[in-house]
Amino acid sequence: MKKIIKSEILLSDKIAIADDKGNKITYRELAGRAEALGRCLEAGSLVFCLCDRQRETVEFLYELLYAGGIPLLLEADINGEFLERLIRDYRPRYIYCRKSHEMGRRYPHEAEWENHALLKTGMERYPIHPDVALLLSTSGTTGSGKLVKISHENMADNAACGCARFGMHSGQKGLSPLPVNYAYGISFCFWHWYCGATWLVTELPVLGRDFREFYTRERVNNFAATPFTYQALQRVGFWDAERVESLNYAISAGAQLPEQTQTYLVDALKEKFWNGYGQTECFGVLTAMNFQDKKMKFGSVGRPFPNAEVTADRDTGEMLIRSRSVCMGYAGDREQLAEGDVNRGLLHTGDVIEIDGEGCIFLRGRLKRYVKILGKRVSLDDLANYLGDQYPDTEFACTGTDENIVIFHTGKGQEAEREIPALLDRRMKIPSRFVSCHYLERIPRNDSGKIAYGCLQCSR
């Protein structure tokens, strides 16, 4: 935090975090608690953080970063097998989780709060590059051990430009249903902390009356969500005149926004609605546009932030981003955590784009084989490998979009087609309504033995 946020904010009496129960804490109070945490935590140590939506967790993340710990942000209900694999591969010095989590019975408690504990694993600390501030999973749903290394500069640069782009300042309040282990969610937090604004925390269901009352009572200024949430809010008539009046901006990112929903949001929110694009590797959103003067460019994810240059590869059309927000690189094991910046500010996104004469970016497809379900990235190859492990006698090939994952398989009978969606819902939190299965006698392959994905549709 000391390398990211100005000292006049870090030591101020402005409210940093507040919740729906009336609890509030200032930046100065968080700094004092971070100093206390630092006395029982070795700076530079890896800390697995199993993140829920409670105020304690958000406060802990702030204090941990302030104290110099290096968090790997994971979802609180991460699959046990995936967690064990990550512990084996990365050997964290500490684990933060709910007291009720099974890890709390395995390791001693170094510190405790009302509902959570910091566990000391006894595993030896090892070298991590000093520029690494934060670690994020590239594919939390499929349990991939590939991590994105975010530096202090990445976080500061993205936060500074986000604040500038959206006119954010101290005294504003931000709210989002996004999980903080998601790059989009944690970066939105940092946009508020960077400028001394207040981050509102709640576990209330976004479609419930209590959430709507909390939003209205606090007169929320800044809001961020995925298209799925905006569609749900549209159905309950969330954006009434009172909520729109206090709004500074609302942004959608994480997946393509349907044109019908975009039309509704532009009509309801006018220039306060923004459509954006980002990646974990850029620490969240890095392009955005609103619809001033009613120039509606449906499907566009806007123009780059001032800190970013976006171009399309001359041969493939792949979106290339050059920015100080671009991550240091990836880690596939703990040894790679000691490596420095290999990206040098350039990211090959894997997304195919077109850029119009006004510099507006339009997504046209993907080179890389992943989709985003409810804003969470799912590697189709990781998914096929996982299913192959679960069903050793069956071949799998996965395709799909952000609305539907299509699983082709060679398992006979209808048993697999009933089991697979339920398995993915249970183990990976991929809702079964986003999964469809199709039996094939064989998976089509080309002469080199690779799956011929272009032939899958016609093989059904």
Secondary structure, 3 states (H helix, E strand, C coil): CCCCCCHHHHCCCCEEEEECCCCEEEHHHHHHHHHHHHCCCCCCCEEEEEECCCHHHHHHHHHHHHHCCEEEEEECCCCHHHHHHHHHHHCCCEEEEECCCCHHHHCCEEEECCCEEEEECCCCCCCCCCCEEEEEECCCCCCCCCEEEEEHHHHHHHHHHHHHHHCCCCCCEEECCCCCCCHHHHHHHHHHHHCCCEEEECCCCCCCHHHHHHHHHHCCCEEEECHHHHHHHHHCCCCCHHHHHHCCEEEECCCCCCHHHHHHHHHHHHHHEEEEEEEHHHCEEEEEECCHHHCCCCCEEEEECCCEEEEECCCCCEEEEEECCCCCEEECCHHHHHCCCCCCCEEEEEEEEEECCCCCEEEEEECCCEEEECCEEEEHHHHHHHHHHHCCCCCEEEEECCCCEEEEECCCCCHHHHHHHHHHHHHHCCCHHHEEEEECCCCCECCCCCECHHHHHHHC
